[in-house]
Amino acid sequence: MQRQYFNETNERLLTYEEVCAVTQLSQATLRRYVQSGRFPAPIKPNPSGRAVRFRIQDVRNWLDRL
């Protein structure tokens, strides 16, 4: 069973791997896009942790603009 992540508003959060699968981008390209501002920045679900996730709505909006 695959783990699903949600933020405090119960919005689905995606990992880098999931975003890469949806967008068909490599992780290196996705990281470059985030760094350059061409892709929405991820959020940290746990401020003291290292993990980052992307809001599904941000990813959908980015795909709609293509």
C-alpha positions as MATLAB code, in Angstrom:
seq = 'MQRQYFNETNERLLTYEEVCAVTQLSQATLRRYVQSGRFPAPIKPNPSGRAVRFRIQDVRNWLDRL';
ca = [
       0.000    0.000    0.000;
       1.383    3.376   -1.002;
       1.572    6.082    1.614;
      -0.384    9.288    1.004;
       0.485   12.664    2.472;
      -1.864   15.501    3.380;
      -1.270   18.956    4.807;
      -3.272   20.702    7.537;
      -6.103   21.552    5.100;
      -6.360   17.893    4.015;
      -4.888   18.740    0.621;
      -3.005   15.912   -1.101;
       0.768   16.381   -1.109;
       3.072   14.788   -3.670;
       6.666   13.628   -3.357;
       9.359   14.520   -5.894;
       9.001   11.000   -7.312;
       5.235   11.375   -7.770;
       5.585   14.806   -9.390;
       8.218   13.427  -11.772;
       5.868   10.610  -12.774;
       2.998   13.034  -13.428;
       5.051   15.657  -15.283;
       7.405   13.234  -17.071;
      10.374   15.300  -15.858;
      13.515   13.891  -14.307;
      14.255   14.800  -10.684;
      17.234   16.858  -11.815;
      15.093   18.865  -14.253;
      12.335   19.319  -11.681;
      14.843   20.588   -9.112;
      16.281   22.980  -11.703;
      12.792   24.262  -12.547;
      12.010   24.808   -8.850;
      15.309   26.614   -8.308;
      14.763   28.899  -11.299;
      11.125   29.616  -10.409;
       9.693   27.784  -13.433;
       7.886   25.304  -11.136;
       6.089   25.947   -7.810;
       8.283   25.497   -4.759;
       7.599   22.545   -2.470;
       6.507   22.936    1.139;
       7.885   21.309    4.287;
       5.075   19.358    5.994;
       7.176   19.198    9.158;
       9.124   22.434    9.756;
      11.792   20.598   11.752;
      12.094   17.769    9.205;
      13.954   17.451    5.918;
      11.118   16.129    3.749;
       9.429   18.356    1.190;
       6.172   17.837   -0.680;
       4.337   19.566   -3.510;
       0.725   20.686   -3.265;
      -1.290   18.770   -5.838;
      -3.177   21.925   -6.838;
       0.115   23.733   -7.593;
       1.159   20.855   -9.855;
      -2.223   20.814  -11.609;
      -2.101   24.575  -12.170;
       1.414   24.290  -13.636;
       0.297   21.518  -15.990;
      -2.724   23.586  -17.077;
      -0.443   26.466  -18.073;
       1.608   24.306  -20.462;
];
